Amino acid sequence: MMNRFSIFTKLMATLFILLIPILLLFALSNRTSTEVLTDEIIKVKQYQIETFANQLDELFFRLDTYKKMLYESTDVRNLAYPDLLDDVLDKYRINRTVSEEINRLAGYGDWKAVIAVVYPRTNNVIKSNSNLNALPAKLPAQDTFWQYYSAPDEDYFLNILSYPENPEQAGEAHMRVVLKLGVAALRSALSEFKANGSGDPFLYHPGENPVYNYSVNREQINELLPSLEGIDPTLASGHIMLRSDKTSFQIHYKKLESLGWYLVDYVPISQIMAPISRNQTMFYVISGLLLFMGAYLAFLMYRNIQIPFRKLIRNMNLIEKGIYSIRMTDKPKGEYRFLYERFNSMASKIEELIEDVYKEQLRSKDATLKQLQSQINPHFLYNTLAYIKSMIELNENKAAISMTMNLSKYYRYTTKTGSKMVQLKEELDLIHFYLEIHCMLRDDFEFQIEIEPQMEALEIPRLIVQPLVENVILHSFNNHSEYGIITIRCWRAGGMNHVSVEDNGTAIDYAMIESIRKKVHSSNEEIESGLKNVHQRLRLMYGNESGLQLSKSKLGGLCAELCWSSKEEEA
């Protein structure tokens, strides 16, 4: 049995087998590319962060160096003790020297800071030339190392070193070296760093306000700040991944050793990966379209090739089973239409040939029957004529007349050539004449004929019962010492017509009945007999359910029974 979806299934399986490795290879390649690109972004961003962080650390370390230089300067310390100086001129000279040194140090580098030396006892303050970055109105009592302070006008970082170091009370300090760096300088540096291709850098310290660049995306950074609270304080640098509803971020950080703050920058990784994601989506869409087109083409092939082919095979099987009237309908377009037409033409010709063969078989059977009749009739005629001659010589005129009338009626019936079908009553009348003749010839048997009234007008093939009766006369009563009995019954039951011929002739066993049955039902054309002729005529005219059945008679001899369907007669 053919698989209904064989071609469709094979095509779909082929598509999947071809497409799945491509999808897997693309997914692996895309994953590898994404990982490589992600690693490169991490390396580049970490390098940028560390480079800029080192620059900031260098600035603060340089300023711290300036603080130490001033702290250790003899001139700076001498001004803390003006009473020890020789005169005013010497005091002025030293004061000028310190001022020039402070301005010189403050002038180094691009980032300007306020550098000052404060003498609390004399209220003398020497600072770098800067009106915009003045010192706070009140300095912290304790020394600080780049402490962050928030002021209304500007936030700043402050670095203070006192002499002597860390006085318990502010009034005890003889001298204080003060460094102040405004947040504006850091914001400018962050903006410049951002302009060079970074994301959106800022400085972060837990518990303090972040230091932003000038073009910061505050809304985005505020979304990222909670995740920075989980930074491990033991790590100097690193990165974390953050996924929000809209996008994914790589957050890179580097701790500034000079400040203790973190330089933070983030990369919207999903935006960077957007082209790859679009290519991936496009590839999957194209693969899906290819799969759909492949499935659609497979369906078209199944509908236009597989289905017509299955119909053709099914109808060929019906032809093989003998149903020659089958025809191909719903002709498709294309090459199969021509194939359907050729099949219909072939089936039509086969049906015509089969009908011709059947007709020829019927003609052959009729010819065989006539041949058998011609073989039987001369011998039968000789016996009856000899009987008539003897009765005339014995002056048995009534017997001679009776034999002559029976013989006349018998031959009038058998020599009719017009119609092949007769009523059952006419066939039984022939049997009556035939048996009357034999009773007069032998006088050693008797017969009985029973027929249901509704079957008298039933049409049957001519001379279909006579061979059964003749078989009894020729074979059953030979070497039979008892008085013979022949019973002919006609009845209808179960939609079938039955005509049985029974006798009490020579005892017959089941083995002999089976041997006769095999000859009657044999398909070998070389085996020919009257009983086989009757059986084949019934089957050809009424179907395979009809025919001749043989069994042991209740009278002791053979029972030959004709059976055929009564549906056609009832219709």
C-alpha positions in Angstrom: 0.0 0.0 0.0 1.4 3.4 -1.0 2.1 6.0 1.6 -0.4 8.8 1.2 2.0 11.5 2.0 5.2 9.9 0.7 6.3 12.6 -1.7 5.2 15.4 0.5 6.8 13.9 3.6 10.1 13.2 1.7 10.2 16.8 0.3 9.5 18.3 3.7 12.1 16.1 5.3 14.7 17.1 2.7 14.0 20.7 3.3 14.4 20.3 7.0 17.6 18.3 6.6 19.0 21.0 4.3 17.8 24.0 6.3 18.5 22.8 9.9 22.3 22.6 9.4 22.3 26.0 7.8 20.3 27.4 10.7 22.6 25.8 13.2 25.7 27.0 11.4 24.3 30.5 11.2 23.3 30.5 14.9 26.7 29.2 15.9 28.5 31.8 13.6 26.2 34.6 14.9 26.8 33.6 18.5 30.5 33.4 18.0 30.5 36.8 16.2 28.4 38.3 19.0 30.7 36.9 21.7 33.8 38.1 19.8 32.3 41.6 19.3 31.2 41.7 23.0 34.7 40.8 24.1 36.2 43.4 21.9 33.8 46.1 23.2 34.7 45.1 26.7 38.4 45.3 26.0 38.1 48.7 24.2 35.9 50.2 26.8 38.0 48.9 29.7 41.1 50.4 27.9 39.4 53.7 27.5 38.1 53.8 31.1 41.5 52.8 32.5 43.3 55.4 30.3 41.1 58.2 31.4 41.1 57.1 35.0 44.9 57.1 34.9 44.8 60.6 33.6 42.6 61.7 36.4 44.8 60.0 39.0 47.8 61.6 37.5 46.2 65.0 37.9 45.4 64.5 41.5 48.7 62.9 42.3 50.4 65.8 40.6 48.4 68.3 42.7 49.2 66.3 45.7 52.9 66.5 44.8 52.5 70.3 44.6 51.0 70.2 48.1 53.9 68.3 49.5 56.4 70.6 47.7 54.8 73.7 49.3 54.5 71.9 52.6 58.2 71.2 52.7 59.3 74.6 51.4 61.4 76.6 53.9 60.1 79.9 52.6 56.5 78.7 53.0 57.2 77.6 56.6 59.2 80.8 57.4 56.1 82.9 56.7 54.3 81.0 59.5 56.8 82.7 61.9 57.0 86.4 60.9 58.7 87.3 64.1 61.7 85.4 63.2 62.3 87.3 60.0 65.0 90.1 60.0 63.0 92.9 58.6 59.9 93.8 56.5 61.9 93.6 53.3 62.9 90.1 54.0 59.3 89.2 54.8 58.1 90.8 51.6 60.7 89.0 49.5 59.8 85.6 51.0 56.1 86.3 50.5 56.6 87.2 46.9 58.7 84.1 46.4 56.0 81.8 47.8 53.3 83.5 45.7 55.4 83.1 42.5 55.9 79.4 43.4 52.2 78.8 43.9 51.3 80.5 40.6 53.9 78.6 38.8 52.6 75.3 40.1 49.0 76.2 39.4 49.9 77.0 35.8 51.0 73.5 35.0 48.6 71.3 33.1 45.3 72.0 31.4 43.2 71.6 34.5 43.4 74.5 36.8 43.1 74.2 40.5 43.3 76.7 43.4 46.5 76.3 45.3 46.8 78.2 48.5 48.8 78.5 51.7 46.9 79.7 54.7 48.5 81.0 57.9 45.8 81.0 60.6 47.8 82.9 63.2 48.4 85.9 60.9 45.3 85.5 58.8 47.6 85.6 55.8 46.5 83.7 52.6 48.7 83.2 49.6 46.9 81.6 46.7 47.1 81.2 42.9 45.6 84.0 40.8 42.0 82.9 40.3 39.0 85.0 41.2 36.6 82.4 40.0 37.8 79.6 42.2 38.1 81.2 45.6 38.7 79.2 48.7 35.7 78.3 50.9 34.7 80.9 53.4 35.6 78.4 56.2 38.0 75.6 55.9 37.4 72.2 57.6 39.1 71.9 61.0 40.6 68.6 60.1 43.0 67.8 57.3 41.4 66.2 54.3 42.6 64.2 51.3 40.5 65.2 48.3 37.2 65.3 50.1 34.1 66.1 48.1 32.0 69.1 49.2 28.8 70.5 47.9 28.3 74.3 47.7 25.5 76.4 46.3 27.7 77.9 43.6 29.9 74.9 42.8 30.8 71.5 44.1 34.5 70.8 44.6 37.1 68.5 46.0 39.4 69.8 48.8 42.8 68.6 49.9 44.3 70.1 53.1 47.6 69.5 54.8 48.4 71.4 58.1 51.7 72.1 59.8 52.0 70.6 62.2 50.0 67.7 60.8 46.5 67.0 62.0 46.2 69.5 64.8 43.6 68.7 67.4 42.3 72.2 67.3 42.2 74.5 64.2 43.9 77.3 66.0 47.0 75.3 66.7 47.9 75.0 62.9 50.7 77.3 62.0 50.3 76.7 58.3 47.8 74.9 56.0 48.4 74.0 52.4 45.1 74.0 50.6 44.2 72.5 47.1 40.8 73.0 45.6 39.6 71.5 42.4 36.1 72.5 41.1 33.7 69.9 39.7 33.5 72.1 36.5 37.0 71.0 35.5 36.0 67.4 35.9 32.8 67.9 34.0 34.8 69.5 31.2 37.2 66.6 31.2 34.3 64.1 31.1 32.7 66.0 28.3 35.9 65.9 26.3 36.3 62.2 27.0 32.7 61.7 25.8 33.4 63.7 22.6 36.3 61.4 21.8 33.9 58.5 21.3 33.0 57.3 24.8 29.4 56.6 25.9 28.2 58.8 28.7 31.0 58.9 31.4 30.4 60.1 35.0 32.1 59.9 38.4 30.3 57.9 41.0 30.7 57.4 44.8 28.2 55.7 47.0 26.2 58.2 49.0 27.4 61.2 46.9 25.9 63.0 44.0 27.4 61.8 40.7 29.7 64.1 38.7 28.2 64.2 35.2 29.5 65.5 31.9 27.7 68.5 30.3 25.6 66.5 27.9 24.6 63.7 30.2 21.5 61.6 29.8 20.3 61.9 33.4 17.2 59.7 32.9 19.3 56.8 31.6 22.0 57.2 34.3 19.4 57.3 37.0 18.1 54.0 35.8 21.6 52.6 36.0 22.6 54.0 39.4 20.8 51.3 41.6 22.9 48.6 39.9 26.1 50.4 40.8 25.4 49.9 44.5 26.3 46.2 44.1 29.9 46.9 43.0 32.4 44.9 44.9 34.6 47.4 46.8 37.5 45.1 46.6 37.6 45.2 42.8 39.5 48.1 41.2 37.8 47.7 37.8 35.3 45.5 36.0 32.0 45.5 34.2 28.4 44.4 34.8 25.5 43.6 32.6 22.2 45.3 33.1 19.0 44.4 31.2 16.1 46.9 31.2 12.8 46.7 29.4 14.1 48.6 26.4 17.7 47.7 26.0 20.8 46.0 27.5 23.8 47.8 28.9 27.4 47.0 29.6 28.4 49.1 32.6 32.2 49.6 33.0 33.9 51.0 36.0 37.4 51.9 37.2 38.2 53.1 40.7 40.3 56.3 41.0 43.0 55.6 43.6 43.4 59.3 44.3 39.8 60.0 45.0 38.2 56.7 45.9 35.5 57.4 43.3 34.6 55.3 40.4 34.9 56.4 36.8 31.8 54.8 35.2 30.8 54.5 31.5 28.1 52.4 29.9 27.6 50.9 26.5 24.1 50.2 25.1 25.1 46.8 23.9 21.7 46.0 22.3 22.0 49.1 20.1 25.5 48.1 19.0 24.3 44.6 18.4 21.2 45.9 16.6 22.6 45.4 13.0 23.6 41.8 13.9 20.2 41.2 15.4 18.5 42.7 12.3 20.6 40.5 10.1 19.8 37.5 12.3 16.1 38.3 12.2 16.3 38.9 8.4 18.0 35.5 8.0 15.4 33.7 10.0 12.6 35.5 8.1 14.2 34.5 4.8 14.7 30.9 6.1 11.1 30.8 7.1 10.0 32.1 3.7 12.2 29.5 2.0 10.7 26.8 4.2 7.2 28.1 3.5 7.9 28.2 -0.3 9.4 24.7 -0.1 6.4 23.4 1.8 4.1 25.2 -0.7 6.0 23.7 -3.7 5.9 20.3 -2.0 2.1 20.7 -1.5 1.7 21.6 -5.2 3.7 18.6 -6.2 1.6 16.4 -3.8 -1.6 17.8 -5.1 -0.7 17.8 -8.8 1.5 14.7 -9.0 0.9 12.4 -6.0 -2.9 12.6 -5.8 -3.4 12.0 -9.6 -0.9 9.2 -9.4 -2.7 7.6 -6.5 -6.0 7.8 -8.3 -4.5 6.3 -11.4 -3.0 3.4 -9.3 -6.3 2.8 -7.5 -8.2 2.7 -10.8 -5.6 0.3 -12.3 -6.2 -2.0 -9.3 -9.9 -1.9 -10.0 -9.2 -2.8 -13.6 -7.1 -5.7 -12.3 -10.0 -6.9 -10.2 -12.2 -6.9 -13.2 -14.1 -3.6 -12.8 -13.7 -2.5 -16.4 -16.3 0.2 -16.3 -14.2 2.5 -14.1 -13.1 5.8 -15.6 -10.8 8.6 -14.5 -12.8 11.8 -13.6 -11.7 15.2 -12.4 -9.0 15.4 -15.0 -6.1 17.6 -13.9 -4.1 20.0 -16.0 -0.9 19.3 -17.6 0.6 15.9 -18.5 -1.7 13.9 -16.3 -4.7 15.0 -18.3 -3.2 13.2 -21.3 -2.5 10.2 -19.1 -6.0 10.1 -17.8 -7.4 10.3 -21.3 -5.2 7.4 -22.4 -6.3 5.4 -19.3 -9.9 6.0 -20.1 -9.4 5.0 -23.7 -7.5 1.8 -22.6 -10.3 0.9 -20.1 -13.0 1.4 -22.7 -11.2 -0.8 -25.2 -10.6 -3.5 -22.5 -14.2 -3.4 -21.6 -15.2 -3.8 -25.2 -12.8 -6.7 -25.6 -14.1 -8.4 -22.5 -17.7 -8.0 -23.7 -16.7 -9.5 -27.0 -15.0 -12.4 -25.2 -18.1 -13.0 -23.1 -20.3 -12.9 -26.2 -18.0 -15.3 -27.9 -18.1 -17.6 -24.9 -21.8 -17.6 -25.0 -21.9 -18.4 -28.7 -19.3 -21.1 -28.1 -21.5 -22.6 -25.3 -24.6 -22.5 -27.5 -22.7 -24.1 -30.3 -21.4 -26.8 -27.9 -25.0 -27.4 -26.6 -26.3 -27.8 -30.2 -23.4 -30.1 -30.9 -24.4 -32.2 -27.8 -28.0 -32.2 -28.9 -27.0 -33.3 -32.4 -25.0 -36.2 -30.8 -27.8 -37.2 -28.6 -30.8 -36.8 -30.8 -29.9 -39.4 -33.5 -29.5 -42.3 -31.0 -32.6 -41.2 -29.2 -34.5 -41.0 -32.5 -33.4 -44.5 -33.5 -34.7 -46.0 -30.4 -38.1 -44.3 -30.5 -38.6 -45.2 -34.2 -37.7 -48.8 -33.5 -40.2 -48.8 -30.6 -42.9 -47.4 -32.9 -42.2 -50.1 -35.6 -42.4 -52.8 -33.0 -45.7 -51.5 -31.6 -47.2 -51.4 -35.1 -46.1 -54.9 -35.8 -47.7 -56.0 -32.6 -50.9 -54.0 -33.4 -50.4 -51.8 -30.4 -51.7 -48.8 -32.1 -52.3 -46.8 -29.0 -48.8 -47.2 -27.8 -47.4 -46.3 -31.2 -49.7 -43.2 -31.4 -48.7 -42.1 -27.9 -45.0 -42.5 -28.7 -45.4 -40.6 -31.9 -47.2 -37.7 -30.2 -44.6 -37.5 -27.5 -41.8 -37.6 -30.0 -43.4 -35.0 -32.1 -43.9 -32.6 -29.2 -40.3 -33.2 -28.0 -38.7 -32.4 -31.4 -41.0 -29.5 -32.0 -39.6 -27.9 -28.8 -35.9 -28.9 -29.3 -35.8 -27.7 -32.9 -37.1 -24.1 -32.2 -34.3 -21.7 -33.0 -36.0 -18.3 -32.5 -35.7 -17.6 -28.8 -33.0 -18.7 -26.3 -35.2 -18.1 -23.3 -38.4 -20.1 -22.5 -40.8 -20.3 -19.6 -40.0 -22.9 -16.9 -43.4 -24.6 -17.5 -42.4 -25.2 -21.2 -39.1 -26.6 -20.1 -40.8 -29.0 -17.7 -43.3 -30.0 -20.4 -40.4 -31.0 -22.5 -39.0 -33.1 -19.6 -42.4 -34.7 -19.2 -42.5 -35.7 -23.0 -38.9 -36.9 -22.7 -39.5 -39.1 -19.6 -42.8 -40.4 -21.1 -40.8 -41.6 -24.1 -38.2 -43.4 -21.9 -40.9 -44.9 -19.6 -42.4 -46.5 -22.7 -39.0 -47.6 -23.9 -37.8 -49.2 -20.6 -40.8 -49.5 -18.3 -38.6 -49.7 -15.2 -38.9 -46.4 -13.5 -41.4 -43.6 -12.8 -41.1 -39.8 -12.4 -42.8 -36.9 -10.5 -42.7 -33.2 -11.3 -43.5 -30.5 -8.7 -43.5 -26.7 -9.4 -44.6 -23.7 -7.4 -47.3 -21.8 -9.3 -45.4 -18.4 -9.1 -42.4 -20.1 -11.0 -44.3 -21.4 -14.0 -43.9 -18.1 -16.0 -40.2 -17.8 -14.9 -38.0 -17.5 -18.0 -34.9 -19.7 -18.1 -32.4 -20.7 -20.9 -33.7 -23.4 -23.2 -32.7 -27.0 -22.6 -31.1 -26.1 -19.1 -32.9 -28.9 -17.2 -33.0 -31.6 -19.9 -29.2 -32.5 -19.5 -29.8 -33.3 -15.8 -32.6 -35.7 -16.6 -30.7 -37.2 -19.4 -27.8 -37.8 -17.1 -30.1 -39.8 -14.7 -31.4 -41.9 -17.6 -27.9 -42.7 -19.0 -26.0 -43.4 -15.7 -28.2 -43.8 -12.6 -30.4 -46.7 -13.6 -27.6 -48.8 -15.3 -27.0 -52.0 -13.3 -29.9 -51.1 -11.0 -32.2 -53.9 -10.1 -34.7 -51.9 -8.2 -37.6 -49.9 -9.6 -36.3 -46.4 -10.5 -37.8 -43.1 -9.2 -37.1 -39.6 -10.6 -38.3 -36.5 -8.7 -38.1 -33.0 -10.1 -38.9 -30.1 -7.8 -39.0 -26.3 -8.5 -39.1 -23.7 -5.7 -37.9 -20.2 -4.7 -36.2 -19.4 -1.4 -33.9 -16.7 -0.1 -33.9 -14.7 -3.3 -32.8 -17.7 -5.3 -34.5 -20.0 -7.8 -34.0 -23.8 -7.3 -34.7 -26.7 -9.7 -33.6 -30.1 -8.4 -33.5 -33.5 -10.1 -33.1 -36.5 -7.7 -33.1 -40.2 -8.3 -32.8 -43.5 -6.3 -30.4 -45.0 -8.8 -27.1 -46.7 -8.2 -25.8 -45.8 -4.7 -23.2 -43.0 -5.0 -20.6 -42.1 -2.4 -19.3 -38.6 -1.4 -15.9 -39.3 -3.1 -17.6 -39.8 -6.4 -19.8 -36.7 -6.0 -16.7 -34.6 -5.2 -15.0 -36.0 -8.3 -18.0 -35.0 -10.5 -18.1 -31.6 -8.8 -14.5 -30.9 -9.6 -15.1 -31.7 -13.3 -18.2 -29.5 -13.4 -16.4 -26.5 -11.7 -13.1 -27.0 -13.6 -11.8 -24.1 -15.8 -10.0 -26.5 -18.1 -11.6 -26.1 -21.5 -10.6 -29.6 -22.5 -12.9 -31.1 -20.0 -16.4 -31.0 -21.6 -19.7 -32.5 -20.4 -23.4 -31.7 -20.3 -23.4 -30.9 -16.6 -20.4 -28.6 -16.9 -22.2 -26.9 -19.8 -25.2 -26.2 -17.7 -23.1 -24.9 -14.8 -21.2 -22.4 -17.0 -24.4 -21.2 -18.8 -26.0 -20.3 -15.5 -22.8 -18.5 -14.2 -22.4 -16.5 -17.4 -26.1 -15.4 -17.4 -26.8 -14.9 -13.7 -23.4 -14.4 -12.0 -20.9 -16.3 -9.9 -23.5 -17.1 -7.2 -25.4 -19.2 -9.6 -24.6 -22.6 -11.0 -25.0 -26.4 -10.6 -24.8 -28.0 -7.1 -24.3 -31.7 -6.6 -25.2 -33.7 -3.4 -26.4 -37.1 -2.2 -30.2 -37.5 -2.7 -32.5 -38.5 0.1 -33.8 -41.2 -2.3 -30.4 -42.8 -2.3 -28.9 -41.6 -5.7 -27.7 -38.2 -6.9 -29.3 -34.8 -6.4 -28.4 -32.2 -9.1 -29.7 -28.8 -8.2 -29.8 -25.6 -10.4 -29.6 -22.3 -8.5 -29.8 -18.8 -9.9 -30.7 -15.4 -8.6 -34.3 -14.3 -8.8 -33.5 -10.5 -8.4 -33.6 -9.7 -12.1 -36.9 -11.5 -12.6 -38.4 -9.7 -9.6 -37.3 -6.4 -11.0 
